[in-house]
Amino acid sequence: MNIYFSHKFTNLQKKDIKLEFSKKITKDEKIFLKLLFFKIVSDSTFLEKAEIRFEEILSIPEFSSINNFTSFFKTLSEKYISFYVFSPNDKFSGSFGILSSFILHTDYCQLFFTEEFKNCFSLKKSFFSLLEIEKFIFMTDSFSFGFYNNIIKNAKDKNEVCLPLSSVKIYLNADNKYERFFDFEKHILKKAVMDINTFTDFSVAYEKIKESGKLTNKIVSINFLINKARQPYSPYDNTIYKMLELVKDKVSNPEEIYRLFLLYVAKRGYKYVHDNLNYVKDSFSEDLEKNLKRALMLNLASDNLKLYVNEFKRVKSPIVLFYTLTRKLNEIKRYYPKIEELLRTSKLKDIDSISYFKDNGSFNFSNEYIKIFVRYYSDKKSVIEIYLPENIIEKIESTPKAATYFQDK
């Protein structure tokens, strides 16, 4: 353990370090890592005793295809975070894992983290505490972290940095990708800037500089405009405290929720937290704490759709679940004809696949008109969630018969 805290490592600057995953991280793994991160920052003891119920993981609709937890955790434990260090006197590299082992119980899992990963969150100064692992986990791709590490932090007190396009591509680990600037800007540069503005204390904009003196539109340099986006937040924030007041009687651990609010305000701003808090209050009458955490992580308030059907029930077979869903959709269609069109022309017509589900099978459809999430369980309550535009919900509920129908269900 002494090596982690040696003088050699703690003298390194963060800008000298490059991080990347040893293997590509899937969408499900990325969301799961975010879930882990928020549990760690809201409760430091989670690093030593990490237990997560399967129900909490599977309640997140964005998990697209986790139907085998053994395979999921085994694959994740085989992926490493590689680091490359470039210092004036030395160059070295290495890697460390996130999970050292896991145990699956009937309805929850126990996770055991590597010592290196735990040291990333240590208050003690060390090589691993230099890595800013939370930014690496959150940012969309490794090029965003490279952009932050190599360009933004190197700017120091400068408000403006102009770099040749070739250098920008190297710093973003994209020197061999997208010859056309249009493609590079769309797929890498814009995403990296968005990640910086979302997940760091910097606000970044850029200007494209064209080749001078020639009748060409070739972009040769990028001028970055850099500002400190936000002031550090005080641990005692009156605005956040007032938001907590709205739900503190409905959550089991107000201190944990306060820390989550504080974290999300620092990353996304007050409006982000306020909007998701109101969304949960208006949409869920039960499990408010669980749904609040899910809304903050996934920004459920960004949807213009509100939860209308939220049903948990045991069914004898997936066919019964399918008929339950179609019955509800048929009732809604009377007030929302758009569904009929979607059932004919979009992937929503594939809902009959629900009839053939095996245990833990799921269906997820979402667009600007409707959002449907279904998960089938053979030995416990299955799930049906239907989200609709608020004006449609008001239209349905203004009809006594329809309102009674859905309340009874």
Beta strands, then each sheet from edge to edge (+ up, - down):
strand 1: 17-21
strand 2: 50-53
strand 3: 80-86
strand 4: 91-97
strand 5: 99-104
strand 6: 108-113
strand 7: 160-164
strand 8: 202-210
strand 9: 219-228
strand 10: 305-313
strand 11: 362-366
strand 12: 371-375
strand 13: 382-389
sheet 1: 1+ 3- 4+
sheet 2: 2+ 6- 5+
sheet 3: 7+ 9- 8+
sheet 4: 10+ 13- 12+ 11-
end
